[in-house]
Amino acid sequence: MLELLRILVDEHGVSGYEHDIREKIISLLPPKTPYLVDNLGNLLVTVGSRKRNREEKRKNLLFLAHMDELGFVVSEIRNDGFLKIKSLGGIDSRIMPSRILKIKTDKGIVKGIVGIKPPHLMGDDRAKEMREVIPIEDLYIDIGASSAEEVESFGVSILSPVTFDKSFEVLNGKYIVSRALDDRAGCAVMLKAIEILSKEKLKGTVCFAFTVQEERGLRGAELVGKTVSADYAFAIDTASCGDIPQVRRDYAPAVLGKGPALRALDNRHISDEQFVREICEIAKKNHIPTQLIFTGGSTDAAAVETSGPKSLPICFPVRYTHSTVEMVSIEDIENTLNLVLAISRHYQR
């Protein structure tokens, strides 16, 4: 799981530009696994039997994890060689200064830095200026070019996708720290589940949807909900932890290392109470620790539930969400996989 996560995190794939990460996921599927890519770019993989006797009580299941990550596109190439960028998704401007970025071009990756004015060059009210958070649209990217023509010679153009240069660290042997664990860790869980379940005999189908443009309003999942027939749907995604200093626990009760979080309520979604109890019982029966939580934001579950399936986000807790140092527990990721497998086996055997 650790090496799989490292591979997925490293791939370029900001919202709307998921080609590279989708191709990487396809390459990691078990040999000869059938798959479908829809017109929006979602990747759909189905395991199990498509034959369904109306008298049988089994359910067809849908799991979703989004492939896209937060990022940017080039919005301006200045005559002096500096670039401006436009954000794709909810990026916190506070994390931007002094970052290294990667620009994807037809000629390969071009690296640049987010420049920042040093204190030595600030005006009389330096203390105030140093406290200000600079909006993303006011930042500039330095790729070492001195003219627009030189920038273009690198292959950089308007709308070239941009992401953070990522490091991948393991802390204390238990925690992974990286950018884009939201939601490449969810993709890793689903890849492992496909590998395992494709070898088992299932009565019904389990569809795994690797979705696009989640960070831009759950757009990929909206299409999946209209095209995939499912009784139950589960978004495998993140839940922000409130177990850090200066954060109120009543804003985010998820705790790192305490198991996958059943996100029964968020800003756009409320899961059926009886359905949540049922999933809790499956977890308990299989000795999988879980946390029942609420949080802000939303997941792909909100986009598909209006198409009919009962839905519940199954989320691995994350510290420092949407930062360049997202932090997850290896044990939580493994238990999220265990719960996906337990749910699939409960309904399909």
Buried (B, 14 or more C-beta within 10 A) or exposed (E): BEEBBBBBBBBBBBBBBBBBBBBBBBEBBEEEBEBEBBEBBBBBBBBBEEEEEEEEEBBBBBBBBBBBBBBBBBBBBBEEBBBBBBBBBEBBBEBBBEBEBBBBBEEEEBEBBBEEEEEEEEEEEEEEEEEEEBEBEEBBBEBEBEEBEBBBEBBBBEEBBBBBBBEBEEEEEEBBBBBBBBBBBBBBBBBBBBBBBBEBEBBBBBBBBBBBBBBBEBBBBBBBBEBBEBBBBBBBBBBBBBBEEEEEEEEBBBBBBBBBBBBBBBEBBEBEEEBBEBBBEBBEEBEBBBBBBBBEBBBBBBBBBEBEBBBBBBBBBBBBBBBBEBBBBBBBBBBBBBBBBBBBBBBBE
